[in-house]
Amino acid sequence: MKTIRLLMLLMAFSVLYSCCNNKEAVTKEPLKEDLKYLTAEPRHYVCYQTDDSVFIDGKLDEKAWQQAEWTDVFTDIEGALKPKPTQETKVKMLWNKNFLFVAAEVSEEHIWAYLEHQDDIVFRDNDFEIFIDPDNDAKNYFEFETNAKGTVFDLFLPHPYRHSSFALHNFDFKGLRHAISIEGTINNGNDKDKKWIVEVAIPFTSLSFGLDEGKPNVDKPWRINFSRVEWDTKWENGKYVKLKDKDGKPLPEHNWVWSPVGAISMHMPERYGYLKFTNAKIGSAKVEFKLPKTESLKSVLWAVFYREDKYHEKNKKYTANLSDLGNDIYNLYDAKEYKLSITCSELNYEAKLESMDGKTKLYITNEGEIK
């Protein structure tokens, strides 16, 4: 009997020792809402080649455009956290050796636009926006905006605004072509309109700024997203006027996007959708998109990044203790296959996700650098 009791005590001690020395041995929790939406898999689009010429006129009547598939309709930038958009927006894409072609159909009952100078802050009107991160590094990305008048605001951002307020506003997409067509009347509140269509040809050479050639690699997906800014307005004294709150400030704009971000910010390139280029011609057999395993693993590190930001905001320092960031992070990966760890000082940190066999190692820093 004493022997049995001794064995039971040894077994209990062994389990306790194992738990105390295994950082992964924690009770997993369901994902909280912040991570639920910030780690949801982004949407994707397969972009086919075309040999046909595409005339940029905003009409989309070429055979290649007719064959290209529309994306899913836009949703709120925060995803299911907010109501569905009240008006529909969708996009389709093509490419050839020189250009990425983007077409957007923007359903709109009241089409209006007043800004008309290059690089005006176009999102102060209703607008359509394109964000492109060609090398999927969550930095060095491009932004294009246009209103229904065709006024363009384009810029290059070395880093997202969360780490720098700097953006290169004097950057221009050299050789870009774009056109707008309208089904309805612009700046006329006495009728109802149907939609406006944006057609854009972006030269790959203009996407090489600070990068390589800018041309697609069919084995490496780009990150891309599209946004529509929509203001609540009324027709007053012959003009569309933004509705205001009790303090006289314009009501917040609606942000409708292709791939939901999970936060009210289009400057989170890691949350953009995936754009896969294929050498297959438009109209040929369908090419499937498969999310690279590495991309799934990156989402674990981004979860650490978001939570470290919150922790730092509250405590004015970073933490090397994963439990401080919430045990729901453990739900994002298999602890039998991977180990997650953090090293940090008062000023910075580095999180590492490593496979148990040591063949895969991914890192993220407090600057949002993925290695």
C-alpha positions, 0 to 999 in steps of 0.5 A: 500500500505504501508503495502504491501511495508513493508511486501516486505521489511521484506521478502527481509531482511529475505532472506538476513539474511538467506543467510548471516548466512547460510554458505552453501548458496553459488553459486555452481560451476562446479568441476574444473579439479583437483577435477574432477579427484581426486574425481572420483569414483575408480574402483572395483573388486570382488574377489572370493574364490577358493578351487583348488590349484594354482601352481605359475608358471606364466602360469594361466592354472588352472580352477580357473584362467580361470574362474576369470574375468580380470579387465578393462585394465589399463589407464594413472595414471591421467585418461582422462587428458592423452592419453590412454596407447599404450600397454595393461595391465590387472589383475585378482585375487582370494583368499583362506584362506591363500593367495591373488592371483594376475595375471597380463598380460603385453602386451609388444613389447620389453621385457627387464629387467636388475636389478637382485638383491632383493630390487633393485629399480625395477621401473628403469626398466619397471615393474609391481607393486601392492599397498595394503591398507588392512584396508582402512585407507590411511596409513600402506600400502604395495608395491610389484614390479617386472620386467620381470626377476622376481626381487622383490622390496617390502616395507611397508609404515606407511604413504604416502610420502606426510607426511613422507619420511620414508619407511621400505625398509627392509620389505619382504613379508614372504612366498610370491611366484611369477613367470614370464612367457614370450611370446617372448625373453627378452633383444633382440631388434632384434625381437618383443615380445608379453607379459609377465605374472606375477603370485603372491601369497601373504600370508595374514600373511605377510599383518598383519605387524602393523595391525591385522591378515591381513585376509579379512573381506568380509564386509569391502573392501580393497584398492588396485591398480596396476601400470605399469611403462613403459620407452621409449627406443631404441635398441643400441649397443646390449642393451635397452637404455632410450630415453633422453631429450635435457639435457641428462636426461631420458624422464619421464616414463609412469605410467599406472594403473588399477584405475586412481589416478588423479595425478602422484603419486601412494602414495595416498592410498585413490585413490586406487581401491576397492577390495571386498572379497566374500565367494562365490566360483569362478564360482558361481553366480555373486556378485555385488559390492556396494560402501558404503555410507561412502566411498562417504562421505570420498571423500568430506573430501579428496577434502578439504584435497587436497585444503587445501594443495594447500592453505597452499603451497601458503599462508603458513597457513590453512584456516577455510573458505570453500570459500577460497578452492573453491565453487565447493566443495559444489557440492560433497554433499547435503547441505540439508543432511550434513554440512561441517565445518573446524576448524584450527590453524596456524599449523593444521586443522580438517574438519568435515562432519556431517549429519543434524540428527547428526548420521554421523560424519566424520573428516579429519586432515591435516595429512590425518587421517580419523576418 
